[in-house]
Structure formats: C-alpha cells, structure tokens
Amino acid sequence: MVYFKILLNDKRAKADNIYPVVVRVTYNRNNTTFTTGIRVNSNQWDSSASKVKSNHPNAQAYNKTISEFYSKIQNVAFQLINEEQFTFEELKNRLSEDYKPAKVTSGRLFSDFAQQLIDELIELNKAGNALVYQVAVKRFNKFTNNPKLRFTDINYNLLESYKRHLMKDGVKQNTISNYFRTLRAIYNKAVKAKLVDKSLYPFLDIPIKTERTAKRALDIPSIQKFAKHDLKPKSRRWHARNYFLLSFSLIGASFTDLAYLTKASIKKGRIIYRRRKTGQELNIKLTPLAEEIISYYKGSNEKYLLPILPANIVEDGMKAKYLIMQAIKQINRHLKNIAEACKIEGDITTYVARHSWATTAKRLGYSIELIAEALGHEHGNKITNIYLDSFDQSLIDEVNARIVQLLE
C-alpha cells in the first residue's frame, strides 16, 4: 500500500523558523518526500489540517498550490501501481518529467483502489469517513461477488440492479443514497487519478434521492418526566441520562463533541469548542444544570471532562471512533429503558436531545435564524447570509437559559 501525507518538514531546526512544505509518500514501510516549493513559518502551519493557516497573507494561493501538487503525486503514483511499476525512483522520474499518464481503458480493480482510499483516511485520522467508505464498499462487493471487478465494469445496468437489490432487501432510501454517494465519490477519485476514462462515467443517469427523515423530539413534559425519574446514583442509566441532559443544556451538543470536551474547553463559565462535524466554533454559557453534571465527573479523566475516551487516545482515529460508537450504542439502550419506565412514547437517543432543544425553541416562538445560529448551522441563503449580522451572544445565552429552566 502507498500512503500520502502533507506536512511541514521541520525536523532540522532553523534560525528563521521557516520550513518547506512537503508531501511524504510511504510505500512498504519506506518513505520519501517531495517538496511543494512552498516555505512558511512554523506558526503559520496548521498540522492537524495539513494546510497554511489563514494568518499567512498568501494562504489561499499557497494551499491551492499544495493541493494541486498533492493530487499530481497521487495521480502519478496510482498510475504506476496500476502498471505494477511503482518505485520511488520511477515516481521521481515521472514527476520531474511532468509525466501525463495515458487514459486507462481496462481500469484498476475497484476493491484495491477503494481500500487504498480507506487506508489513507485511517492514516489521516478521518475515522468517520473511513467507516462510511468501509460499509458502502463491503455491501457493494457482497452484491457483485467479483473480487476482480474493475471500474470499467461498473455501468448503469450494474448500478440499477444494485439499487433494486437494496430496495428488495428493505434498505431505507437514505441508506441507499449514502451507499451510492460513497460509490460515486470513489469513482470520481478514480477518474481524477486517471484510472478510468470519464467518458465511462455511469452515475449521470442514476438519481441519488434522499427522504426527509421524521423529526425526533421530546416535548418539555416528557423531558421533565425523564429528568426527574428516580434512578440509582452512578448507575449506567444514571450516567446515560446525565449525558443526554448535558447535551440538551449545551444546545444539543452531539455525543462526539461531548466526548472530546476538555478541561481547557471551559473558560470563564463558558464552554468553547469546535464542532467535530463542521469545524465551527461554538461558545455556550454554562447553565446551572450543565455545571452540576460536569461537576459529577471532575477528576475522572486526566484530559477530558467526561470519562468516555482515555486521555491518551488518538483523536478522530479508528479506536476513538469505535469507542464513541460503542458508548452511543450502550447509552441509547439505557435511554430507551428509562423512556419505557417513564411511559414516554418514541425512542430516546443521544441525538434526540438536539432535536428536542431546537423544537422547544421553535415552540417558544424564537426565529429559525436564531435557532440555526445557536445550533451552529448557517442560516439563510449562502450568498445573502454574508450580509446578515450574527445574533448577539447574550441573546443565545438567554434562549438556552430559558429552555433549560423549563426542566425544573
């Protein structure tokens, strides 16, 4: 397998603290680097995102150059692998000669290329995306039952047959859409890597539709009943309810975001964090309920506020994703048991807290725009939204305080 990574080559200290941005290529546990021609100060490099920070005056142009060079290396490397001629020396030769691969008509094996993408996502600690790819590819491979399937074998008839097969198996429409969007993304990457000619693209006549999911939200009386239900302190159900109520009191924070909250996230009575899903920063005033729940877990973890992940975990890695998924599964089971004991209709899951907060805010008469901003969503048309002012933070604090007080 071959892996790629963009990084700042700062192994050798320099007086001016300026280092070259390189692409590291790893193959069979050996690696080499290719310089992008970009050099920046170490404090202007975002190592987690592998890009130049926005505080650099040429950040946009530099990042574009880096991205294009990264794609060029990938394209040439994948072509060499397809030809079974990959070596670091040959890769360097073709790059130096500005090698342009010929169009591929036979195509590389679908499974090999898909696994290559999955491995790369895992190496980049993008476990969520890696799991999405794994599930979609595994289901598709099971259907085709052809380990030597090539991209040129993937055509309209095959995809339509696959869709009918999924529908017959009772797979929900949105799950089918997720599978097809993933397959399309893999195929698009293969086209960019010159592994299959774009004239063979089979997705143009394959509609990928989604259905609007049913809203899942509890009304305030149900949440009150849920919050006041007698539970044995420090039992698993007790902890599960704590996490649900903490999410609700933090404007529907996702369970993944709760898991990654650290002691440093609390500043002057506020929780400040970036959403794992979008990267948007949220700044939420702690309510008395949130402070009470957080105090329960004080000292339970060296790094994180809650005892969900070990302090030394690789964030966004496969193990972290697995632990979070397992925790969600267990907590949802306990939440369901509490709901049944309280005779609350419908399932209660970790995600219901977010829907419940938004629905409560709407029923209290707050605007969709205000609710969207509180949740960390962009409101309005993307273009006209540029001209709209953000809501005052104190107004969002007031909305959240009012909603959480309803639980008393």
C-alpha positions in Angstrom: 0.0 0.0 0.0 1.1 3.6 -0.7 0.2 6.4 1.6 0.4 10.2 1.2 0.7 13.0 3.8 1.2 16.7 3.6 3.5 18.1 6.3 5.9 20.8 7.4 9.5 19.4 7.2 10.7 20.9 10.5 13.0 18.0 11.6 16.1 20.2 11.4 15.8 23.4 13.4 16.3 26.7 11.5 17.1 30.1 12.9 14.4 31.8 10.9 11.8 29.1 11.8 10.8 28.8 8.1 10.5 25.3 6.7 9.4 23.7 3.4 6.0 22.1 3.0 6.4 18.6 1.6 4.4 15.6 0.5 5.6 12.4 2.2 5.0 9.2 0.2 5.2 5.9 2.1 5.4 2.5 0.4 6.1 -0.8 2.1 7.2 1.0 5.3 9.7 3.1 3.4 9.2 6.7 2.6 10.5 9.7 0.7 9.4 13.3 0.4 8.7 15.7 -2.5 8.9 19.4 -1.9 5.9 21.6 -2.9 8.0 24.7 -3.4 6.2 26.4 -0.5 8.0 27.5 2.6 6.3 29.0 5.7 7.0 29.9 9.3 6.1 27.0 11.7 3.5 29.2 13.5 1.7 29.7 10.1 1.2 26.0 9.6 -1.9 24.0 10.7 -0.5 20.5 11.2 -3.9 19.0 12.1 -5.5 20.3 8.8 -2.2 20.0 6.8 -2.5 23.5 5.4 -1.2 27.0 5.7 -3.1 29.0 8.3 -5.3 31.9 7.3 -3.0 34.3 9.1 -0.5 34.0 6.2 -1.0 36.7 3.6 -0.8 34.1 0.7 -2.6 31.3 2.5 -5.2 30.8 -0.3 -2.7 30.7 -3.1 -0.3 28.5 -1.2 -2.9 26.0 -0.2 -4.1 25.8 -3.8 -0.6 25.1 -5.0 0.0 22.4 -2.3 -3.4 20.7 -3.1 -2.6 20.6 -6.8 0.9 19.2 -6.2 -0.6 16.6 -3.8 -3.1 15.5 -6.4 -0.5 15.3 -9.1 1.7 13.0 -6.9 -1.3 10.8 -6.2 -2.3 10.5 -9.8 1.1 9.5 -11.0 1.6 7.1 -8.1 -1.8 5.4 -8.7 -0.9 5.0 -12.4 2.4 3.4 -11.5 0.7 1.0 -9.1 -1.9 0.2 -11.8 1.0 -0.6 -14.2 2.8 -2.6 -11.4 5.8 -0.3 -11.9 5.8 1.7 -8.7 9.2 2.6 -7.2 10.3 5.9 -5.6 12.8 6.4 -8.4 10.2 5.9 -11.1 7.8 8.2 -9.3 10.5 10.9 -9.1 11.4 10.4 -12.8 7.8 10.9 -14.0 7.2 13.9 -11.7 10.4 15.6 -12.9 9.3 14.9 -16.5 5.8 16.2 -15.8 4.6 12.8 -16.8 1.0 12.7 -18.0 -0.5 9.2 -17.8 -2.3 7.8 -20.8 -6.1 7.1 -20.5 -6.8 3.7 -18.9 -9.3 1.5 -20.6 -9.1 -1.6 -18.6 -9.1 0.1 -15.2 -7.7 -0.8 -11.8 -9.5 -3.2 -9.5 -12.3 -1.4 -7.7 -11.7 -3.1 -4.4 -8.0 -2.3 -4.4 -8.5 1.4 -5.1 -11.3 1.7 -2.6 -9.2 0.0 0.1 -6.4 2.4 -0.7 -8.7 5.4 0.0 -9.9 3.8 3.2 -6.4 3.2 4.4 -5.5 6.8 3.6 -8.5 8.1 5.6 -7.5 6.0 8.5 -3.9 7.3 8.4 -5.2 10.8 8.3 -7.4 10.0 11.4 -10.6 10.6 9.5 -12.2 7.5 11.0 -15.8 8.6 10.4 -15.3 8.9 6.7 -13.3 5.7 6.6 -16.1 3.8 8.3 -18.6 5.2 5.8 -16.4 4.0 2.9 -15.9 0.6 4.5 -19.6 -0.1 5.0 -20.6 1.0 1.5 -17.7 -0.9 -0.2 -18.4 -4.1 1.8 -22.1 -4.0 0.8 -21.3 -3.4 -2.8 -18.6 -6.1 -3.0 -21.0 -8.6 -1.4 -23.6 -7.8 -4.1 -21.2 -8.0 -7.1 -19.4 -11.1 -5.7 -16.5 -10.3 -8.0 -13.1 -9.6 -6.4 -11.7 -8.7 -9.8 -14.3 -6.0 -10.5 -12.8 -3.1 -12.4 -14.1 0.4 -12.7 -14.9 -0.2 -16.4 -17.3 -3.0 -15.2 -19.3 -0.5 -13.1 -22.1 0.7 -15.5 -25.7 1.9 -15.5 -27.1 -1.7 -15.6 -25.0 -2.9 -12.7 -25.9 0.2 -10.5 -29.6 -0.1 -11.3 -29.5 -3.8 -10.4 -27.7 -3.0 -7.2 -30.3 -0.4 -6.3 -33.2 -2.8 -6.9 -31.4 -5.4 -4.8 -31.1 -3.0 -1.8 -34.7 -1.9 -2.1 -35.8 -5.6 -2.2 -33.8 -6.2 1.0 -35.7 -3.4 2.7 -32.8 -0.9 2.9 -34.1 2.6 3.7 -33.9 5.2 0.9 -31.5 7.4 2.8 -29.1 4.5 3.4 -29.3 3.6 -0.3 -28.4 7.3 -1.0 -25.5 7.1 1.3 -24.2 4.0 -0.4 -24.5 5.5 -3.8 -22.9 8.8 -2.9 -19.9 6.9 -1.5 -19.6 4.8 -4.6 -19.8 7.9 -6.7 -17.1 9.7 -4.6 -14.8 6.7 -5.1 -15.5 6.6 -8.8 -14.8 10.4 -9.1 -11.5 9.9 -7.4 -10.6 7.1 -9.8 -11.4 9.4 -12.7 -9.1 12.1 -11.3 -6.4 9.5 -10.8 -6.7 8.6 -14.5 -7.7 5.0 -13.6 -10.8 5.1 -15.7 -11.9 7.5 -18.5 -14.5 10.0 -17.6 -16.4 9.1 -20.7 -17.4 5.9 -19.0 -18.9 7.7 -16.0 -22.1 5.7 -15.0 -23.7 8.0 -12.5 -25.2 10.6 -14.8 -28.4 8.7 -15.2 -28.6 7.4 -11.6 -30.7 9.7 -9.4 -29.5 9.7 -5.8 -32.5 10.8 -3.8 -33.0 11.3 -0.1 -36.1 11.3 2.0 -36.8 13.8 4.7 -36.3 12.0 8.0 -39.1 12.1 10.6 -38.3 14.7 13.3 -37.5 13.1 16.7 -38.1 15.4 19.6 -39.5 15.2 23.1 -41.8 17.8 24.4 -41.0 19.6 27.7 -43.4 17.5 29.9 -41.7 14.3 28.6 -38.2 15.7 29.2 -39.3 16.8 32.7 -40.6 13.4 33.5 -37.3 11.9 32.0 -35.1 14.3 34.1 -36.9 13.7 37.4 -37.2 9.9 37.1 -35.8 8.2 40.2 -32.5 6.4 39.2 -29.8 4.8 41.3 -26.9 7.3 41.5 -23.8 6.3 39.4 -25.7 3.5 37.7 -25.4 3.1 34.0 -28.8 4.6 33.4 -27.9 7.5 35.6 -24.8 8.2 33.6 -26.8 7.8 30.3 -29.3 10.4 31.5 -26.6 12.8 32.6 -25.1 12.7 29.1 -28.5 13.3 27.5 -29.3 16.3 29.8 -25.8 17.7 29.4 -26.2 17.6 25.6 -29.6 19.3 25.9 -28.3 22.0 28.2 -25.4 22.7 25.8 -27.8 23.5 22.9 -27.9 19.9 21.6 -24.2 19.2 21.5 -23.5 15.9 19.7 -22.3 13.0 21.8 -19.0 13.0 19.8 -18.5 16.7 20.7 -19.2 15.9 24.4 -16.6 13.1 24.4 -13.9 15.5 23.1 -14.6 18.4 25.5 -11.5 19.0 27.6 -10.8 20.9 30.8 -9.4 23.7 28.6 -12.9 23.9 26.9 -14.2 25.8 30.0 -13.3 29.4 30.1 -15.0 32.0 32.5 -18.1 30.0 32.9 -18.5 29.1 29.2 -17.9 26.0 27.1 -15.9 26.9 23.9 -15.3 24.1 21.4 -15.3 23.4 17.7 -17.9 21.0 16.2 -16.2 17.9 15.1 -18.6 17.7 12.1 -18.2 21.2 10.7 -15.2 22.8 12.5 -17.4 25.7 13.5 -16.6 27.2 16.9 -19.4 27.4 19.5 -19.4 29.5 22.6 -22.1 28.4 25.2 -22.7 29.8 28.6 -22.9 27.1 31.2 -26.3 26.6 32.8 -26.5 25.5 36.4 -27.6 22.1 35.2 -24.6 21.7 32.9 -22.3 22.8 35.7 -23.9 20.3 38.1 -23.5 17.4 35.7 -19.9 18.3 34.8 -19.0 18.5 38.5 -20.1 14.9 38.9 -17.2 13.8 36.6 -14.5 16.2 37.9 -11.2 14.3 38.2 -12.5 11.2 36.3 -10.2 11.8 33.4 -6.8 13.5 33.1 -7.7 15.3 29.9 -11.4 15.2 29.0 -14.4 16.4 31.0 -16.2 13.1 30.7 -14.9 9.6 31.2 -15.7 8.5 27.6 -12.3 8.4 26.0 -8.9 7.6 27.5 -6.7 10.7 27.9 -4.0 9.3 25.5 -6.4 8.4 22.6 -5.5 9.5 19.1 -8.3 11.9 18.4 -10.6 11.1 15.4 -8.7 7.8 15.0 -10.4 4.4 14.4 -10.1 3.4 18.1 -11.7 6.7 19.2 -14.5 6.3 16.7 -15.1 2.7 17.8 -15.2 3.7 21.5 -17.6 6.5 20.8 -19.9 4.3 18.7 -19.9 1.6 21.4 -20.7 4.2 24.0 -23.6 5.7 22.0 -25.0 2.2 21.4 -24.9 1.4 25.1 -26.3 4.8 26.2 -29.1 4.6 23.7 -30.1 1.2 25.2 -30.3 2.7 28.7 -32.2 5.8 27.4 -34.7 3.5 25.9 -35.2 1.7 29.1 -35.7 4.9 31.0 -38.2 6.1 28.4 -40.2 2.8 28.8 -40.1 3.2 32.6 -41.4 6.8 32.2 -44.0 5.6 29.7 -42.7 8.1 27.1 -43.6 7.2 23.6 -41.0 7.0 20.9 -37.3 6.2 21.1 -34.9 8.4 23.0 -31.4 8.5 21.7 -28.4 10.8 22.2 -29.4 12.7 19.1 -32.9 13.4 20.3 -31.5 16.0 22.7 -30.5 18.2 19.8 -33.9 17.9 18.1 -35.7 18.5 21.4 -33.8 21.7 22.1 -34.5 23.1 18.6 -38.2 22.1 18.7 -38.6 23.6 22.2 -37.0 26.9 21.0 -39.3 27.0 18.0 -42.4 26.4 20.1 -41.4 29.2 22.4 -41.5 31.5 19.3 -37.9 32.0 18.5 -36.9 32.6 14.9 -35.5 29.8 12.7 -32.4 32.0 12.1 -31.7 32.4 15.8 -32.2 28.6 16.4 -29.9 27.8 13.4 -27.1 30.0 14.7 -27.4 28.6 18.2 -27.1 25.1 16.8 -24.0 26.0 14.8 -25.8 25.9 11.5 -25.5 28.6 8.7 -28.9 30.3 8.3 -30.4 31.8 5.2 -29.1 31.7 1.6 -25.3 31.2 1.5 -24.9 34.4 -0.6 -27.3 36.7 1.3 -26.1 35.3 4.6 -22.8 37.2 4.0 -24.7 40.5 4.6 -26.5 39.4 7.7 -25.3 40.2 11.2 -24.8 37.4 13.7 -27.1 37.4 16.7 -25.7 38.8 19.9 -24.2 36.0 22.0 -26.2 37.2 25.1 -29.5 36.5 23.2 -28.5 32.9 22.5 -27.5 32.6 26.2 -30.9 33.9 27.2 -32.7 31.4 24.9 -30.8 28.5 26.2 -31.2 29.5 29.9 -35.0 29.8 29.3 -35.2 26.4 27.7 -33.2 24.6 30.3 -35.1 26.3 33.1 -38.3 24.6 31.8 -36.9 21.3 33.1 -37.2 22.5 36.7 
